[in-house]
Amino acid sequence: MYPAEAAFSIAEQENILRIRQLIGDNKETFVDDVLVTPYVSNVKVSGTMYELEEPKGYPTEVYINGVEVTSMTGYGSASVLSYKFLRFIPISGAVVPPLNTGNQLVVVYDHFRYSDVEILQAFDYNATTYLVNQCGLDYEDLTIDLLILATAFILLSGDMYKLSSEAVELEDSDSVFRSAGATGGLRTLMDLMKIINDQLLAALNTKMRCKTMSLPIYKVE
């Protein structure tokens, strides 16, 4: 097997899965099976790099001529660049790089909008910052449920920005032409963001109400 993107605890895996379910970013498995020739457009830089058919993604298995690539470093390895490219290092003493004419490349990989590492980073840093700075919570007020909802909202906001940029195909002083597919995607995304936002607001209101009720009561003589 190709090395995993990172080692996650069981709790981290559960949080990542819950966030994926909220934002609708479940992993899909794809297989690139190609005979490498000079005419394969996905082979780059003199055969040392390969672009995934459905970027972005992360490989689970990589084979060249039936030989499995199981390392990210050293001769004969393949490293991942921007969840889009695999960069191969020629085997020691080889005259040509691994992806030369006639070689068979097979890449089995998970396709997603956000990788597990990106989701966990948003959970660990962005969501905490958002809840503390924007929502006025203290660090001790943060719960897993609040962090998961905040992470989902932050990631969907990133999707909104990217999709909004893609939706406008041409704009002049008189009119704006939009892609029908992108426009429909924006509506769906906005509906999903509203659902997550409503859940987050409800959770925040509950947290603040419980926090207020837990304040100490002092008797004034």
MOTANOR-V607451 format. One record per backbone hydrogen bond with DSSP energy under -0.5 kcal/mol. CO is the residue of the C=O (numbers start at 1). NH is the residue of the N-H. Records with the same first field share a line. If there is no record, write none. Layout:
# MOTANOR-V607451
CO = NH ; NH
This chain:
# MOTANOR-V607451
6 = 8
9 = 13
10 = 14
11 = 15
12 = 16
13 = 17
14 = 18
15 = 19
16 = 20
17 = 21
18 = 22
19 = 23
20 = 24 ; 25
28 = 111
30 = 109
31 = 33
32 = 107
34 = 36 ; 105
36 = 102
37 = 40
39 = 41
40 = 43
42 = 44 ; 51
44 = 47 ; 48 ; 49
45 = 48
47 = 99
48 = 88
49 = 44
50 = 52 ; 86
52 = 55
56 = 112
58 = 110
60 = 2
61 = 108
62 = 69
63 = 106
64 = 67
66 = 68
67 = 64
68 = 70
71 = 78
74 = 77
77 = 89
79 = 87
80 = 82
81 = 84 ; 85
83 = 56 ; 57
84 = 52
85 = 81
86 = 50 ; 88
87 = 79
88 = 90
89 = 76
91 = 94
97 = 100
98 = 100
100 = 103
103 = 36 ; 105
104 = 65
105 = 34
106 = 63
107 = 32 ; 109
108 = 60 ; 61
109 = 30
110 = 58
111 = 28
115 = 119
116 = 120
117 = 121
118 = 122
119 = 123
120 = 124
121 = 125 ; 126
122 = 127
125 = 129
126 = 130
127 = 131
128 = 132
129 = 133 ; 134
130 = 134 ; 135
131 = 137
132 = 136
138 = 141 ; 142
139 = 142
143 = 147
144 = 148
145 = 149
146 = 150
147 = 151
148 = 152
149 = 153
150 = 154
151 = 155
152 = 156
153 = 157
154 = 158
155 = 159
156 = 160
157 = 161
158 = 162
159 = 163
160 = 164
161 = 165
162 = 166
163 = 167
164 = 168
167 = 169 ; 179
170 = 177
175 = 172
176 = 178
177 = 169 ; 170
179 = 183
180 = 184
181 = 185
182 = 186
183 = 187
184 = 188
185 = 189
186 = 190
187 = 191
188 = 192
189 = 193
190 = 194
191 = 195
192 = 196
193 = 197
194 = 198
195 = 199
196 = 200
197 = 201
198 = 202
199 = 203
200 = 204
201 = 205
202 = 206
203 = 207
204 = 208
205 = 209
206 = 210
207 = 211
208 = 212
209 = 213
210 = 214
212 = 215
216 = 218
218 = 220
219 = 221
